């Protein structure tokens, strides 16, 4: 049986795409050294304003989620982040979504509207995002989420999607 070059190429692309989707959805939880201070950064929010990490999160527990609109598992977490922010925002929780694709402010406005996001969505240039990812130790999978305590110390790094109950169990101890 002969496979045409076009079919072989299509099959290769499909295998590569399937492999990427499995890899990008890996689920790991990693406790980090409690001396790792969260890195400060400045990006644009979904209104086009500068958003300084330290200036907006000092004294708060932070869920810092690196995500992309092209990532289905990333989008599954959004409703839970919305609920967590609604329930615990007044208690000192800050949820922040950082767009790893550097899609721009207009895309963040559209995502915020489309998914009913009530927490800050941040974007910047690819270079800015790359530097931030590097400052947070780098990661291979999205979504990747860092949980940061009120003192600005990273207490957990999570690769892959989690549900509301998981994040709630971690942040309740920190609030």
C-alpha positions in Angstrom: 0.0 0.0 0.0 1.5 3.3 -1.1 0.7 6.5 0.8 0.9 9.7 -1.2 3.4 12.4 -0.1 0.4 14.7 0.7 -1.2 12.1 2.9 2.1 11.3 4.6 2.6 14.9 5.3 -0.9 15.3 6.7 -0.5 12.3 8.9 2.8 13.7 10.2 1.2 17.0 11.0 -1.7 15.3 12.8 0.7 13.2 14.9 2.8 16.3 15.8 -0.3 18.3 16.7 -1.6 15.5 18.9 1.7 15.1 20.6 1.8 18.9 21.3 -1.6 18.9 22.8 -0.7 16.0 25.1 2.6 17.6 26.1 1.0 21.1 26.7 -1.6 19.6 29.0 0.8 17.7 31.3 -0.3 18.0 35.0 2.3 18.4 37.6 2.4 20.2 40.8 5.7 21.4 42.1 6.4 22.9 45.5 9.1 25.5 45.2 11.6 26.8 47.7 9.9 29.2 50.0 12.7 31.7 49.6 11.7 32.2 45.9 10.4 35.8 45.7 7.9 36.4 42.9 9.6 38.5 40.2 8.2 42.0 39.6 7.1 42.9 36.1 5.1 45.5 34.1 2.7 44.6 31.4 -0.4 46.1 29.8 -3.8 45.3 31.2 -7.0 44.8 29.1 -7.6 48.5 29.2 -4.2 49.3 27.8 -2.9 50.7 31.1 0.4 49.7 32.7 0.0 47.0 35.3 2.9 46.6 37.8 2.9 43.3 39.5 4.2 44.4 42.9 2.2 47.6 42.9 -1.0 45.7 42.5 -0.4 42.6 44.6 1.4 43.8 47.7 0.0 42.0 50.7 -2.3 39.8 48.6 -2.4 36.1 47.9 -1.9 35.8 44.1 -2.9 33.2 41.5 -0.6 34.1 38.6 -1.8 32.1 35.6 0.2 31.9 32.3 -2.3 30.9 29.6 -3.1 31.3 25.9 -6.4 31.6 24.0 -5.3 28.8 21.7 -5.1 26.4 24.7 -8.3 24.5 25.4 -7.2 23.4 29.0 -6.3 27.1 29.7 -9.9 28.1 28.9 -11.4 25.4 31.1 -9.8 27.0 34.2 -11.2 30.5 33.5 -14.7 30.0 35.0 -13.1 28.7 38.2 -10.7 31.6 38.4 -13.7 34.0 37.9 -15.5 32.2 40.8 -12.5 32.3 43.1 -11.9 36.0 42.4 -15.6 36.7 43.2 -15.5 34.7 46.4 -12.1 35.7 47.8 -11.2 39.0 46.1 -12.4 40.9 49.1 -10.3 38.7 51.4 -7.1 39.6 49.6 -7.0 37.3 46.6 -5.7 38.6 43.3 -6.0 36.5 40.2 -3.9 37.5 37.2 -3.9 36.0 33.7 -0.7 36.5 31.6 -1.1 35.9 27.8 1.9 33.9 26.8 1.1 34.5 23.1 1.5 38.3 23.5 -1.8 38.7 21.6 -2.3 42.4 22.4 -4.7 44.5 24.3 -7.6 44.1 21.8 -7.4 40.3 22.1 -7.4 40.6 25.9 -10.5 42.8 25.8 -12.2 40.2 23.5 -11.2 37.3 25.8 -12.4 39.2 28.9 -15.8 39.8 27.3 -16.1 36.4 25.8 -15.3 34.5 29.0 -16.7 37.0 31.5 -13.3 37.4 33.1 -13.4 39.7 36.1 -9.7 39.7 37.0 -6.7 41.4 35.2 -5.6 39.9 31.9 -2.1 41.1 31.0 -0.2 41.2 27.7 3.0 42.6 26.3 5.5 41.9 23.6 6.9 38.5 23.1 10.2 39.7 24.5 8.5 41.0 27.7 6.6 37.8 28.2 9.7 35.7 27.5 11.6 37.6 30.1 8.9 37.2 32.7 8.6 33.4 32.0 12.4 33.2 32.4 12.3 35.2 35.7 9.7 32.7 36.9 12.1 29.8 36.2 10.6 28.9 32.8 8.1 26.3 32.0 7.3 24.0 29.1 3.5 23.6 29.5 0.5 25.8 29.6 -1.4 26.6 31.6 1.2 27.1 34.3 0.1 28.8 37.5 2.1 30.2 40.4 0.5 30.6 43.8 2.1 33.4 45.7 1.6 34.2 49.4 1.0 37.6 51.0 4.8 38.1 51.5 5.3 37.7 47.7 6.9 34.3 48.0 6.0 31.6 45.5 4.6 28.7 47.4 3.5 26.5 44.5 4.0 26.0 40.7 1.3 24.1 38.9 1.6 22.8 35.3 -1.6 21.8 33.6 -5.2 22.7 34.4 -6.7 22.3 37.9 -10.2 22.8 39.2 -11.6 25.3 41.6 -11.4 22.9 44.6 -7.7 22.4 44.1 -6.9 26.1 44.0 -9.3 26.9 46.8 -7.6 24.3 49.1 -4.3 26.0 48.6 -5.4 29.7 48.8 -7.6 29.2 51.9 -4.4 28.3 53.9 -2.8 31.5 52.7 -5.7 34.0 53.1 
